[in-house]
Amino acid sequence: MNAFQHPAIVLLCKLISTESFSGEESQTAQHIIDFLHARQISTRRFGNNVVVGLDNYDGKKPIVLLNSHHDTVRPNKQWMNDPFTPVFESDKLFGLGSNDAGASLVSLICVYVDLHQLELPFHLILVTSAEEENSGSNGFESVLPFLPKIHCGIVGEPTGMNAAIAERGLMVLDCIAKGKAGHAAREEGENAITNAIKDIYWFQNFQFPKISEWLGSVKMTVTIINAGSQHNVVPAECEFTVDLRIPETYTHEEILQTIRQNISSDIKPRSLRMRSSFIEIDHSLVRAAKFCGKQLYGSPTSSDQALMLFPTIKIGPGDSARSHTADEYIYCSEIINAISEYKNILLRLGEELNETLKKNTTEILKAK
Protein backbone atom coordinates (compact mmCIF):
# COMPACT_ATOMS: atom_id res chain seq x y z
CA MET A 1 0.00 0.00 0.00
CA ASN A 2 1.22 3.49 -0.88
CA ALA A 3 1.87 5.38 2.36
CA PHE A 4 -0.36 8.24 1.17
CA GLN A 5 -3.25 5.77 0.94
CA HIS A 6 -2.79 4.32 4.41
CA PRO A 7 -5.95 4.87 6.53
CA ALA A 8 -3.95 6.75 9.17
CA ILE A 9 -2.57 9.21 6.61
CA VAL A 10 -5.98 9.65 4.96
CA LEU A 11 -7.56 10.39 8.35
CA LEU A 12 -4.76 12.79 9.30
CA CYS A 13 -5.27 14.75 6.07
CA LYS A 14 -8.97 15.07 6.89
CA LEU A 15 -8.15 16.31 10.39
CA ILE A 16 -5.60 18.83 9.08
CA SER A 17 -8.22 20.16 6.67
CA THR A 18 -10.65 20.85 9.53
CA GLU A 19 -10.17 23.67 12.02
CA SER A 20 -9.98 22.23 15.54
CA PHE A 21 -8.73 24.96 17.85
CA SER A 22 -9.11 24.17 21.54
CA GLY A 23 -12.80 24.24 22.41
CA GLU A 24 -13.78 24.15 18.72
CA GLU A 25 -13.14 20.49 17.89
CA SER A 26 -16.69 19.39 17.06
CA GLN A 27 -16.01 18.54 13.41
CA THR A 28 -12.77 16.64 14.02
CA ALA A 29 -14.54 14.65 16.74
CA GLN A 30 -17.12 13.66 14.12
CA HIS A 31 -14.41 12.70 11.63
CA ILE A 32 -12.94 10.33 14.24
CA ILE A 33 -16.37 8.86 15.00
CA ASP A 34 -17.07 8.34 11.29
CA PHE A 35 -13.69 6.62 10.82
CA LEU A 36 -14.39 4.20 13.67
CA HIS A 37 -18.04 3.56 12.77
CA ALA A 38 -16.95 2.66 9.23
CA ARG A 39 -14.97 -0.14 10.88
CA GLN A 40 -17.94 -1.29 13.01
CA ILE A 41 -16.48 0.13 16.21
CA SER A 42 -18.92 1.82 18.58
CA THR A 43 -18.06 5.11 20.24
CA ARG A 44 -19.28 7.39 22.99
CA ARG A 45 -19.00 11.14 22.75
CA PHE A 46 -18.53 13.40 25.76
CA GLY A 47 -18.54 16.95 24.44
CA ASN A 48 -15.75 16.92 21.85
CA ASN A 49 -14.04 13.91 23.43
CA VAL A 50 -14.49 10.52 21.76
CA VAL A 51 -14.22 7.37 23.92
CA VAL A 52 -13.96 3.86 22.52
CA GLY A 53 -14.01 0.55 24.37
CA LEU A 54 -16.52 1.26 27.15
CA ASP A 55 -19.42 -0.67 25.63
CA ASN A 56 -17.68 -4.04 25.48
CA TYR A 57 -15.82 -3.94 28.81
CA ASP A 58 -16.78 -6.83 31.09
CA GLY A 59 -14.81 -5.67 34.13
CA LYS A 60 -12.58 -8.75 34.25
CA LYS A 61 -9.31 -7.47 32.77
CA PRO A 62 -7.05 -4.55 33.66
CA ILE A 63 -7.55 -1.55 31.41
CA VAL A 64 -4.82 -0.04 29.27
CA LEU A 65 -5.63 3.48 28.04
CA LEU A 66 -4.60 4.88 24.67
CA ASN A 67 -4.89 8.67 24.52
CA SER A 68 -4.03 11.59 22.30
CA HIS A 69 -5.69 14.90 21.45
CA HIS A 70 -7.25 16.32 18.30
CA ASP A 71 -7.23 20.05 19.11
CA THR A 72 -4.54 22.38 17.79
CA VAL A 73 -3.06 25.76 18.58
CA ARG A 74 -3.83 28.61 16.20
CA PRO A 75 -1.35 28.97 13.32
CA ASN A 76 1.22 31.71 13.60
CA LYS A 77 1.72 34.30 10.86
CA GLN A 78 4.93 32.76 9.53
CA TRP A 79 3.23 29.87 7.74
CA MET A 80 4.27 29.79 4.08
CA ASN A 81 1.50 27.33 3.11
CA ASP A 82 -2.17 27.23 4.06
CA PRO A 83 -2.02 25.46 7.45
CA PHE A 84 -5.33 23.71 6.70
CA THR A 85 -4.26 22.26 3.36
CA PRO A 86 -2.28 19.00 3.62
CA VAL A 87 0.82 19.28 1.44
CA PHE A 88 3.07 16.32 0.60
CA GLU A 89 6.74 16.74 -0.26
CA SER A 90 8.12 13.26 -0.75
CA ASP A 91 7.73 11.60 2.68
CA LYS A 92 6.83 14.87 4.47
CA LEU A 93 3.25 15.88 5.23
CA PHE A 94 2.79 19.55 6.12
CA GLY A 95 -0.25 20.84 7.98
CA LEU A 96 -1.40 22.33 11.27
CA GLY A 97 -1.47 19.65 13.95
CA SER A 98 0.31 17.08 11.78
CA ASN A 99 3.09 16.65 14.34
CA ASP A 100 1.29 17.78 17.52
CA ALA A 101 -0.47 15.55 17.96
CA GLY A 102 -2.20 14.36 14.81
CA ALA A 103 0.43 11.74 13.99
CA SER A 104 0.19 10.16 17.44
CA LEU A 105 -3.61 10.38 17.36
CA VAL A 106 -4.14 8.58 14.05
CA SER A 107 -1.47 6.02 14.91
CA LEU A 108 -3.19 5.11 18.17
CA ILE A 109 -6.60 5.00 16.50
CA CYS A 110 -5.27 2.50 13.96
CA VAL A 111 -3.58 0.51 16.74
CA TYR A 112 -6.92 0.23 18.52
CA VAL A 113 -8.63 -0.88 15.31
CA ASP A 114 -6.01 -3.60 14.79
CA LEU A 115 -5.80 -4.89 18.37
CA HIS A 116 -9.17 -4.44 20.05
CA GLN A 117 -10.54 -7.84 18.98
CA LEU A 118 -7.43 -9.84 19.87
CA GLU A 119 -7.42 -12.03 22.96
CA LEU A 120 -5.14 -9.96 25.19
CA PRO A 121 -4.65 -10.04 28.98
CA PHE A 122 -5.87 -6.44 29.15
CA HIS A 123 -8.76 -4.37 27.79
CA LEU A 124 -8.04 -1.38 25.55
CA ILE A 125 -9.86 1.93 25.94
CA LEU A 126 -9.15 4.74 23.50
CA VAL A 127 -9.80 8.38 24.40
CA THR A 128 -9.30 11.04 21.72
CA SER A 129 -9.49 14.19 23.78
CA ALA A 130 -10.20 17.88 23.28
CA GLU A 131 -8.77 21.06 24.82
CA GLU A 132 -5.31 19.65 25.52
CA GLU A 133 -3.51 22.68 24.11
CA ASN A 134 -5.22 25.12 26.50
CA SER A 135 -5.53 22.69 29.45
CA GLY A 136 -9.29 23.20 29.23
CA SER A 137 -11.72 21.70 31.72
CA ASN A 138 -13.84 20.20 28.90
CA GLY A 139 -11.01 17.96 27.70
CA PHE A 140 -9.66 14.70 29.13
CA GLU A 141 -10.46 15.73 32.69
CA SER A 142 -14.19 15.83 31.90
CA VAL A 143 -14.09 12.20 30.68
CA LEU A 144 -12.35 10.76 33.75
CA PRO A 145 -15.54 10.26 35.83
CA PHE A 146 -16.94 7.97 33.11
CA LEU A 147 -13.88 5.72 32.88
CA PRO A 148 -13.35 2.53 34.90
CA LYS A 149 -10.17 2.14 36.96
CA ILE A 150 -7.19 2.25 34.61
CA HIS A 151 -4.13 0.05 35.12
CA CYS A 152 -1.78 2.14 32.94
CA GLY A 153 -1.81 4.29 29.83
CA ILE A 154 0.00 5.48 26.74
CA VAL A 155 -0.21 9.21 25.96
CA GLY A 156 0.47 10.05 22.33
CA GLU A 157 2.67 13.12 21.88
CA PRO A 158 5.68 13.74 19.59
CA THR A 159 8.66 12.16 21.36
CA GLY A 160 10.53 10.52 18.49
CA MET A 161 8.97 7.26 19.77
CA ASN A 162 11.10 7.39 22.90
CA ALA A 163 9.31 6.92 26.21
CA ALA A 164 8.88 9.84 28.58
CA ILE A 165 8.49 8.27 32.01
CA ALA A 166 8.37 11.62 33.80
CA GLU A 167 6.84 14.96 32.88
CA ARG A 168 7.17 18.37 34.47
CA GLY A 169 4.10 19.83 36.10
CA LEU A 170 2.95 23.35 35.26
CA MET A 171 1.86 26.15 37.58
CA VAL A 172 1.25 29.73 36.46
CA LEU A 173 1.30 32.52 39.04
CA ASP A 174 -0.24 35.95 38.61
CA CYS A 175 1.60 38.31 40.95
CA ILE A 176 0.89 41.88 42.02
CA ALA A 177 3.60 43.99 43.64
CA LYS A 178 2.06 46.83 45.66
CA GLY A 179 3.32 50.37 46.17
CA LYS A 180 1.85 53.83 46.62
CA ALA A 181 1.06 56.31 43.86
CA GLY A 182 2.86 59.66 43.81
CA HIS A 183 4.18 62.39 41.53
CA ALA A 184 7.39 61.34 39.75
CA ALA A 185 8.84 64.87 40.14
CA ARG A 186 8.70 64.77 43.94
CA GLU A 187 10.07 62.44 46.59
CA GLU A 188 6.76 60.75 47.25
CA GLY A 189 5.05 57.46 46.71
CA GLU A 190 6.44 53.94 46.71
CA ASN A 191 7.30 52.52 43.32
CA ALA A 192 5.60 49.16 42.75
CA ILE A 193 7.98 48.44 39.87
CA THR A 194 10.95 48.61 42.24
CA ASN A 195 9.20 46.23 44.62
CA ALA A 196 8.42 43.87 41.74
CA ILE A 197 12.06 43.89 40.64
CA LYS A 198 13.11 42.58 44.05
CA ASP A 199 10.67 39.68 43.76
CA ILE A 200 11.56 39.01 40.13
CA TYR A 201 15.22 38.86 41.13
CA TRP A 202 14.29 36.18 43.68
CA PHE A 203 12.44 34.14 41.05
CA GLN A 204 15.45 34.44 38.75
CA ASN A 205 18.03 33.34 41.30
CA PHE A 206 16.44 31.06 43.88
CA GLN A 207 17.22 27.35 43.53
CA PHE A 208 14.98 24.69 45.09
CA PRO A 209 17.35 22.11 46.59
CA LYS A 210 15.76 18.81 45.50
CA ILE A 211 16.80 17.78 41.99
CA SER A 212 14.93 15.15 39.98
CA GLU A 213 16.98 12.42 38.29
CA TRP A 214 14.75 12.66 35.21
CA LEU A 215 13.52 16.26 35.19
CA GLY A 216 16.20 18.28 36.91
CA SER A 217 15.38 21.33 39.02
CA VAL A 218 12.32 23.55 39.40
CA LYS A 219 12.28 26.12 36.59
CA MET A 220 10.77 29.56 37.26
CA THR A 221 10.46 32.12 34.46
CA VAL A 222 8.87 35.58 34.56
CA THR A 223 7.06 35.85 31.24
CA ILE A 224 4.76 38.93 31.47
CA ILE A 225 5.06 42.29 33.24
CA ASN A 226 2.75 45.31 33.23
CA ALA A 227 2.79 48.53 35.24
CA GLY A 228 2.24 52.25 35.09
CA SER A 229 -0.32 54.56 33.48
CA GLN A 230 1.72 57.62 32.49
CA HIS A 231 5.29 58.87 32.66
CA ASN A 232 4.91 61.24 35.64
CA VAL A 233 3.03 58.96 38.04
CA VAL A 234 4.78 56.57 40.43
CA PRO A 235 2.87 53.29 39.87
CA ALA A 236 0.96 51.81 42.80
CA GLU A 237 0.82 48.32 41.29
CA CYS A 238 3.01 46.18 39.06
CA GLU A 239 1.59 42.95 37.70
CA PHE A 240 3.78 40.10 36.50
CA THR A 241 3.31 36.45 35.58
CA VAL A 242 5.57 33.54 36.44
CA ASP A 243 5.67 30.22 34.57
CA LEU A 244 6.82 27.35 36.80
CA ARG A 245 7.82 23.87 35.57
CA ILE A 246 7.86 21.48 38.49
CA PRO A 247 9.50 18.02 38.71
CA GLU A 248 8.06 15.14 40.72
CA THR A 249 10.32 16.01 43.68
CA TYR A 250 7.86 18.73 44.81
CA THR A 251 4.12 19.22 45.05
CA HIS A 252 2.59 22.45 43.78
CA GLU A 253 1.60 23.30 47.36
CA GLU A 254 5.19 22.95 48.62
CA ILE A 255 6.46 25.25 45.88
CA LEU A 256 3.74 27.79 46.58
CA GLN A 257 4.48 27.82 50.30
CA THR A 258 8.19 28.52 49.71
CA ILE A 259 7.43 31.32 47.26
CA ARG A 260 5.01 33.03 49.66
CA GLN A 261 7.63 32.90 52.39
CA ASN A 262 10.17 34.71 50.23
CA ILE A 263 8.42 37.37 48.16
CA SER A 264 6.21 40.32 49.14
CA SER A 265 3.93 40.42 46.08
CA ASP A 266 0.40 39.08 46.24
CA ILE A 267 0.25 35.69 44.48
CA LYS A 268 -2.64 33.92 42.81
CA PRO A 269 -2.07 30.55 41.12
CA ARG A 270 -4.24 30.04 38.05
CA SER A 271 -4.55 26.32 38.72
CA LEU A 272 -3.04 23.47 40.73
CA ARG A 273 -4.30 20.83 38.26
CA MET A 274 -1.28 20.32 36.03
CA ARG A 275 0.79 18.01 38.21
CA SER A 276 4.12 16.41 37.46
CA SER A 277 4.02 12.71 36.65
CA PHE A 278 6.34 9.76 37.10
CA ILE A 279 6.09 6.03 36.47
CA GLU A 280 8.34 3.57 38.27
CA ILE A 281 11.17 2.05 36.24
CA ASP A 282 10.06 -1.49 37.07
CA HIS A 283 6.46 -0.97 35.97
CA SER A 284 5.34 -3.52 33.38
CA LEU A 285 4.66 -0.80 30.80
CA VAL A 286 8.15 0.65 31.19
CA ARG A 287 9.67 -2.82 30.98
CA ALA A 288 7.72 -3.40 27.76
CA ALA A 289 8.97 -0.12 26.27
CA LYS A 290 12.58 -0.92 27.23
CA PHE A 291 12.27 -4.42 25.77
CA CYS A 292 11.21 -2.80 22.48
CA GLY A 293 14.34 -0.65 22.48
CA LYS A 294 12.81 2.62 23.65
CA GLN A 295 15.03 5.15 25.39
CA LEU A 296 13.64 6.55 28.65
CA TYR A 297 13.73 10.25 29.45
CA GLY A 298 12.01 13.06 31.35
CA SER A 299 9.88 15.48 29.35
CA PRO A 300 10.04 19.25 30.01
CA THR A 301 6.70 19.89 28.27
CA SER A 302 3.26 19.32 29.77
CA SER A 303 0.34 17.34 28.38
CA ASP A 304 -2.86 15.60 29.50
CA GLN A 305 -0.51 13.16 31.25
CA ALA A 306 -0.59 15.69 34.11
CA LEU A 307 -4.28 14.89 34.70
CA MET A 308 -3.83 11.13 34.87
CA LEU A 309 -3.53 9.75 38.39
CA PHE A 310 -2.40 6.36 37.13
CA PRO A 311 0.91 5.17 35.59
CA THR A 312 1.56 6.41 32.06
CA ILE A 313 4.29 6.83 29.51
CA LYS A 314 4.27 9.58 26.88
CA ILE A 315 5.39 8.35 23.48
CA GLY A 316 4.62 9.13 19.86
CA PRO A 317 5.93 9.85 16.38
CA GLY A 318 7.33 13.23 15.47
CA ASP A 319 9.55 15.74 17.22
CA SER A 320 8.46 18.13 19.97
CA ALA A 321 10.69 20.81 18.40
CA ARG A 322 8.30 20.93 15.40
CA SER A 323 5.26 21.59 17.60
CA HIS A 324 3.57 25.00 17.36
CA THR A 325 5.94 26.07 14.58
CA ALA A 326 5.20 27.48 11.14
CA ASP A 327 4.93 24.83 8.40
CA GLU A 328 4.62 22.03 10.96
CA TYR A 329 5.16 18.61 9.43
CA ILE A 330 5.38 14.88 10.03
CA TYR A 331 7.07 12.16 8.01
CA CYS A 332 4.54 9.62 6.77
CA SER A 333 7.06 6.89 7.51
CA GLU A 334 7.09 8.01 11.15
CA ILE A 335 3.36 7.26 11.37
CA ILE A 336 3.62 3.86 9.68
CA ASN A 337 6.50 2.89 11.93
CA ALA A 338 4.73 4.20 15.04
CA ILE A 339 1.72 1.97 14.45
CA SER A 340 3.99 -1.06 14.37
CA GLU A 341 6.01 0.09 17.38
CA TYR A 342 2.95 0.87 19.50
CA LYS A 343 1.66 -2.64 18.75
CA ASN A 344 4.98 -4.19 19.74
CA ILE A 345 4.94 -2.37 23.09
CA LEU A 346 1.34 -3.39 23.80
CA LEU A 347 1.92 -7.03 22.83
CA ARG A 348 5.02 -7.10 25.02
CA LEU A 349 2.98 -5.52 27.83
CA GLY A 350 0.57 -8.42 27.46
CA GLU A 351 3.43 -10.86 27.97
CA GLU A 352 4.62 -8.90 31.01
CA LEU A 353 1.14 -9.00 32.54
CA ASN A 354 0.78 -12.72 31.85
CA GLU A 355 4.11 -13.36 33.57
CA THR A 356 3.00 -11.29 36.56
CA LEU A 357 -0.28 -13.18 36.74
CA LYS A 358 1.51 -16.56 36.66
CA LYS A 359 3.93 -15.42 39.36
CA ASN A 360 1.12 -14.19 41.61
CA THR A 361 -0.85 -17.41 41.09
CA THR A 362 2.21 -19.51 41.98
CA GLU A 363 2.83 -17.49 45.14
CA ILE A 364 -0.81 -17.88 46.21
CA LEU A 365 -0.64 -21.65 45.68
CA LYS A 366 2.60 -21.87 47.64
CA ALA A 367 1.06 -19.89 50.48
CA LYS A 368 -1.78 -22.41 50.69
Residue pairs with C-beta under 8 A, 6 or more apart in sequence:
3 9
3 91
3 332
3 333
3 336
4 88
4 332
6 332
6 335
6 336
7 35
7 110
8 106
8 107
8 109
8 110
8 335
8 336
8 339
9 93
9 106
9 332
9 335
11 31
11 32
11 35
11 106
11 109
12 86
12 93
12 95
12 98
12 102
12 103
12 105
12 106
12 330
12 335
13 86
13 93
13 95
14 31
15 28
15 31
15 32
15 70
15 97
15 102
15 105
15 106
16 83
16 84
16 85
16 86
16 93
16 95
16 96
16 97
16 98
16 102
17 84
17 85
17 86
17 95
18 27
18 28
18 31
18 84
19 27
19 84
20 27
20 28
20 70
20 71
20 72
20 97
21 71
21 72
21 73
21 74
22 71
22 72
22 73
22 130
22 131
22 132
22 133
22 134
22 136
22 139
23 48
23 71
23 130
23 131
23 134
23 136
23 138
24 71
25 48
25 70
25 71
25 130
25 131
26 48
28 48
28 70
28 71
29 45
29 48
29 49
29 50
29 70
29 128
29 130
32 43
32 50
32 70
32 109
32 128
33 43
33 45
33 50
35 109
36 42
36 43
36 50
36 52
36 109
36 113
37 43
39 113
41 52
41 112
41 113
41 116
42 52
42 55
42 56
43 50
43 51
43 52
44 50
44 51
44 52
44 54
44 55
44 146
45 51
46 142
46 143
46 146
47 130
47 138
47 142
48 70
48 71
48 130
48 131
48 138
49 127
49 128
49 129
49 130
49 138
49 139
49 140
49 142
49 143
50 126
50 127
50 128
51 125
51 126
51 127
51 143
51 146
51 147
52 112
52 116
52 125
52 126
52 127
52 128
53 112
53 116
53 123
53 124
53 125
53 126
54 125
54 146
54 147
54 148
57 63
57 123
57 125
57 148
58 123
59 148
61 120
61 121
61 122
61 123
62 121
62 122
62 123
62 151
62 152
62 353
63 122
63 123
63 124
63 125
63 147
63 148
63 149
63 150
63 151
64 122
64 123
64 124
64 125
64 150
64 151
64 152
64 153
64 154
64 285
64 346
64 349
65 125
65 126
65 127
65 147
65 150
65 152
65 153
65 154
65 308
65 310
65 312
66 108
66 111
66 112
66 124
66 125
66 126
66 127
66 153
66 154
66 156
67 108
67 126
67 127
67 128
67 129
67 140
67 153
67 154
67 155
67 156
67 304
68 101
68 104
68 105
68 108
68 128
68 129
68 155
68 156
68 157
68 316
69 101
69 105
69 128
69 129
69 130
69 131
69 132
69 133
69 139
69 140
69 304
70 97
70 101
70 102
70 105
70 128
70 129
70 130
71 130
71 131
71 132
71 133
71 134
71 139
72 96
72 97
72 100
72 102
72 133
73 100
73 133
73 324
75 83
75 96
75 326
76 324
76 325
76 326
78 326
78 327
79 96
79 326
79 327
80 326
80 327
81 87
81 94
81 327
83 95
83 96
83 328
84 95
84 96
85 95
86 93
86 94
86 95
86 98
87 93
87 94
87 95
88 94
88 332
91 331
91 332
91 333
92 329
92 330
92 331
92 332
93 329
93 330
93 331
93 332
94 327
94 328
94 329
95 102
95 328
95 329
96 328
97 328
98 318
98 328
98 329
98 330
99 158
99 318
99 319
99 322
99 323
99 328
99 329
99 330
100 157
100 158
100 318
100 320
100 322
100 323
100 324
100 328
101 132
101 156
101 157
101 158
101 316
101 318
102 330
103 158
103 316
103 317
103 318
103 330
103 334
103 335
103 338
104 156
104 157
104 158
104 316
104 317
104 318
104 338
105 128
105 156
106 335
107 156
107 316
107 317
107 335
107 338
107 339
107 342
108 126
108 154
108 156
108 316
108 342
109 126
109 128
110 339
111 339
111 342
111 343
111 346
112 124
112 126
114 339
114 343
115 124
115 343
115 346
116 124
120 346
120 347
120 350
121 350
121 353
121 354
121 357
122 151
122 349
122 350
122 353
124 346
125 147
125 148
125 150
127 140
127 143
127 147
129 139
129 140
129 143
129 304
130 136
130 138
130 139
131 137
131 138
131 139
131 140
132 139
132 140
132 303
132 304
135 170
135 271
135 273
135 274
135 302
139 304
140 304
140 307
140 308
141 273
141 307
144 307
149 310
150 308
150 310
151 310
151 311
152 279
152 283
152 284
152 285
152 310
152 311
152 312
152 349
153 308
153 310
153 311
153 312
153 313
154 285
154 312
154 313
154 314
154 315
154 342
154 345
154 346
155 303
155 304
155 305
155 308
155 312
155 313
155 314
155 315
155 316
156 314
156 315
156 316
157 164
157 299
157 301
157 303
157 305
157 314
157 315
157 316
157 320
158 316
158 317
158 318
158 319
158 320
158 322
158 323
159 299
159 314
159 315
159 316
159 318
159 320
160 317
160 318
160 319
161 294
161 315
161 316
161 317
161 334
161 337
161 338
161 341
162 294
162 295
162 296
162 297
162 315
163 286
163 289
163 290
163 294
163 295
163 296
163 297
163 313
163 314
163 315
164 296
164 297
164 298
164 299
164 305
164 313
164 314
164 315
165 214
165 278
165 279
165 281
165 286
165 296
165 297
165 298
165 313
166 212
166 214
166 215
166 247
166 248
166 276
166 277
166 278
166 279
166 298
166 299
167 215
167 276
167 277
167 278
167 298
167 299
167 301
167 302
167 303
167 305
167 306
167 314
168 215
168 219
168 245
168 246
168 247
168 276
168 298
168 299
168 300
168 301
168 302
169 245
169 246
169 247
169 248
169 252
169 274
169 275
169 276
169 277
169 302
169 306
170 243
170 244
170 245
170 246
170 274
170 302
170 306
171 244
171 246
171 252
171 255
171 256
171 269
171 270
171 271
171 272
171 274
172 241
172 242
172 243
172 244
172 269
172 270
172 271
173 241
173 242
173 244
173 259
173 267
173 268
173 269
173 270
174 239
174 241
174 267
174 268
174 269
174 270
175 196
175 199
175 239
175 240
175 241
175 242
175 263
175 265
175 266
175 267
175 268
176 237
176 238
176 239
176 265
176 266
177 192
177 193
177 195
177 196
177 199
177 237
177 238
177 239
177 240
177 264
177 265
178 192
178 195
178 236
178 237
178 264
178 265
178 266
179 189
179 190
179 191
179 192
179 193
179 194
179 195
179 234
179 235
179 236
179 237
179 238
180 189
180 190
180 234
180 236
181 189
181 233
181 234
181 235
181 236
182 188
182 189
182 190
182 233
182 234
183 189
183 232
183 233
183 234
184 231
184 232
184 233
184 234
185 232
188 234
189 234
189 236
190 234
191 234
191 235
192 227
192 235
192 236
192 237
192 238
193 227
193 228
193 235
193 238
195 238
195 264
195 265
196 225
196 227
196 238
196 240
196 265
198 263
198 264
199 240
199 263
199 264
199 265
200 222
200 225
200 240
202 262
202 263
203 220
203 221
203 222
203 242
203 263
204 220
204 222
206 220
206 262
207 217
207 218
208 217
208 218
208 249
208 250
208 255
208 258
210 249
210 250
211 217
211 247
211 249
212 247
212 248
212 249
212 298
213 298
214 247
214 248
214 278
214 296
214 297
214 298
215 247
215 248
215 249
215 276
215 298
215 299
215 300
216 247
216 298
217 247
218 244
218 245
218 246
218 247
218 250
218 255
219 244
219 245
219 300
220 242
220 243
220 244
221 242
221 243
221 244
222 240
222 241
222 242
222 243
223 241
223 242
223 243
224 239
224 240
224 241
225 238
225 239
225 240
225 241
226 238
226 239
226 240
227 235
227 237
227 238
227 239
228 235
228 238
229 235
240 265
244 255
245 300
245 302
246 252
246 255
246 276
247 276
247 298
248 276
248 277
248 278
250 276
251 275
252 269
252 272
252 275
253 272
256 267
256 269
259 267
260 267
273 306
273 307
274 302
274 306
274 307
275 306
275 307
276 306
277 305
277 306
277 308
277 312
279 285
279 286
279 311
279 312
279 313
280 286
280 311
281 296
283 311
284 349
284 352
284 353
284 356
285 311
285 312
285 313
285 345
285 349
285 352
286 296
286 313
287 352
288 345
288 346
288 348
288 349
288 351
288 352
289 296
289 313
289 315
289 345
290 296
291 348
292 341
292 344
292 345
292 348
294 315
294 345
299 314
299 320
301 320
301 323
303 314
305 312
305 314
315 342
315 345
316 338
317 330
317 331
317 334
317 335
317 337
317 338
318 330
318 334
322 328
322 329
322 330
